[in-house]
Amino acid sequence: GAQSALDKALAYTAERKAFGSKINQFQALQFKLADMETELQAARIFLYAAASKLDRKAADAGKWSAMAKRFVTDIGFDIANQALQLHGGYGYLHDYGIEKLVRDLRVHQILEGTNEIMRVIIARTLIGR
Ligand SMILES: Cc1cc2nc3c(=O)[nH]c(=O)nc-3n(C[C@H](O)[C@H](O)[C@H](O)COP(=O)(O)OP(=O)(O)OC[C@H]3O[C@@H](n4cnc5c(N)ncnc54)[C@H](O)[C@@H]3O)c2cc1C
């Protein structure tokens, strides 16, 4: 979902013009796109690392799964939400598909154990109870 949102944001900012230039020429938006790509790749690598620990039945697979669930779902939502912002008012409308991605990704911070409960699990492994 986050990759799809970023792809849509890249396409839209390459097309939309404001103040006489494509909006992807504004450095403030380039920095936002750069951060979105960096955070998406970091989340993907973290997810694969946790999945690898599960596959290997590592002793700390539970902690890594909780950390990955918390981190990846937060980052995924943030990226989709920023992609909506980059679409301006159109992002809020049904037509561009971004608002649906934001709604769909939002629930993963709640489903399958909320991200607060993921923090409870992680903290327990750290403080030993
Ligand atoms: C679209 C959707 C589909 C779902 N599908 C399923 C399904 O197929 N099977 C299933 O079993 N469930 C399903 N659920 C339920 C989902 O798992 C729960 O909504 C989720 O676990 C949170 O429980 P709750 O809603 O009772 O929130 P609550 O437990 O009432 O929590 C409310 C808030 O308090 C926080 N909180 C609670 N306890 C603590 C604590 N100790 N420390 C810190 N914060 C805390 C929570 O993180 C949350 O922010 C679904 C939910 C949705 C929205």
The ligand as a MOL file (V3000), in Angstrom:
LIG
                    3D

  0  0  0     0  0            999 V3000
M  V30 BEGIN CTAB
M  V30 COUNTS 53 58 0 0 0
M  V30 BEGIN ATOM
M  V30 1 C -11.5760 -3.8910 10.3460 0
M  V30 2 C -11.3180 -4.7430 11.5770 0
M  V30 3 C -11.2280 -6.1130 11.4270 0
M  V30 4 C -10.9950 -6.9330 12.5450 0
M  V30 5 N -10.9030 -8.2880 12.3710 0
M  V30 6 C -10.7080 -9.0910 13.4190 0
M  V30 7 C -10.6440 -10.5220 13.2780 0
M  V30 8 O -10.7530 -11.0610 12.1650 0
M  V30 9 N -10.4590 -11.2830 14.3880 0
M  V30 10 C -10.3350 -10.7320 15.6310 0
M  V30 11 O -10.1660 -11.4580 16.6000 0
M  V30 12 N -10.3780 -9.3870 15.7960 0
M  V30 13 C -10.5650 -8.5540 14.7470 0
M  V30 14 N -10.6200 -7.1760 14.9280 0
M  V30 15 C -10.4970 -6.6520 16.2560 0
M  V30 16 C -9.1090 -6.0750 16.5420 0
M  V30 17 O -8.1710 -7.1170 16.7160 0
M  V30 18 C -9.2340 -5.1890 17.7970 0
M  V30 19 O -9.9890 -4.0320 17.4240 0
M  V30 20 C -7.8750 -4.7920 18.3360 0
M  V30 21 O -7.1770 -5.8920 18.8560 0
M  V30 22 C -7.9870 -3.7350 19.4530 0
M  V30 23 O -8.8850 -4.1650 20.4220 0
M  V30 24 P -10.0930 -3.2140 20.8670 0
M  V30 25 O -10.7520 -2.6800 19.6340 0
M  V30 26 O -10.8980 -3.9850 21.8320 0
M  V30 27 O -9.3710 -1.9930 21.5680 0
M  V30 28 P -9.1780 -1.7760 23.1270 0
M  V30 29 O -8.5540 -2.9850 23.7230 0
M  V30 30 O -10.4580 -1.2710 23.7060 0
M  V30 31 O -8.1040 -0.6030 23.1220 0
M  V30 32 C -8.4490 0.7880 23.0010 0
M  V30 33 C -7.1540 1.5950 22.9990 0
M  V30 34 O -6.4700 1.4000 24.2410 0
M  V30 35 C -5.1740 0.9080 24.0070 0
M  V30 36 N -4.7780 -0.0240 25.0550 0
M  V30 37 C -5.5020 -1.0760 25.5440 0
M  V30 38 N -4.8040 -1.7240 26.4820 0
M  V30 39 C -3.6290 -1.0670 26.6270 0
M  V30 40 C -2.4870 -1.2410 27.4530 0
M  V30 41 N -2.3990 -2.2430 28.3410 0
M  V30 42 N -1.4650 -0.3800 27.3170 0
M  V30 43 C -1.5250 0.6270 26.4190 0
M  V30 44 N -2.5760 0.8480 25.6010 0
M  V30 45 C -3.6130 0.0080 25.6990 0
M  V30 46 C -5.2460 0.2250 22.6330 0
M  V30 47 O -3.9540 0.1390 22.0470 0
M  V30 48 C -6.1890 1.1490 21.8910 0
M  V30 49 O -5.4780 2.2580 21.3970 0
M  V30 50 C -10.8430 -6.3400 13.8330 0
M  V30 51 C -10.8880 -4.9330 13.9590 0
M  V30 52 C -11.1300 -4.1370 12.8470 0
M  V30 53 C -11.1620 -2.6280 13.0270 0
M  V30 END ATOM
M  V30 BEGIN BOND
M  V30 1 1 1 2
M  V30 2 1 2 3
M  V30 3 2 2 52
M  V30 4 2 3 4
M  V30 5 1 4 5
M  V30 6 1 4 50
M  V30 7 2 5 6
M  V30 8 1 6 7
M  V30 9 1 6 13
M  V30 10 2 7 8
M  V30 11 1 7 9
M  V30 12 1 9 10
M  V30 13 2 10 11
M  V30 14 1 10 12
M  V30 15 2 12 13
M  V30 16 1 13 14
M  V30 17 1 14 15
M  V30 18 1 14 50
M  V30 19 1 15 16
M  V30 20 1 16 17
M  V30 21 1 16 18
M  V30 22 1 18 19
M  V30 23 1 18 20
M  V30 24 1 20 21
M  V30 25 1 20 22
M  V30 26 1 22 23
M  V30 27 1 23 24
M  V30 28 2 24 25
M  V30 29 1 24 26
M  V30 30 1 24 27
M  V30 31 1 27 28
M  V30 32 2 28 29
M  V30 33 1 28 30
M  V30 34 1 28 31
M  V30 35 1 31 32
M  V30 36 1 32 33
M  V30 37 1 33 34
M  V30 38 1 33 48
M  V30 39 1 34 35
M  V30 40 1 35 36
M  V30 41 1 35 46
M  V30 42 1 36 37
M  V30 43 1 36 45
M  V30 44 2 37 38
M  V30 45 1 38 39
M  V30 46 1 39 40
M  V30 47 2 39 45
M  V30 48 1 40 41
M  V30 49 2 40 42
M  V30 50 1 42 43
M  V30 51 2 43 44
M  V30 52 1 44 45
M  V30 53 1 46 47
M  V30 54 1 46 48
M  V30 55 1 48 49
M  V30 56 2 50 51
M  V30 57 1 51 52
M  V30 58 1 52 53
M  V30 END BOND
M  V30 END CTAB
M  END
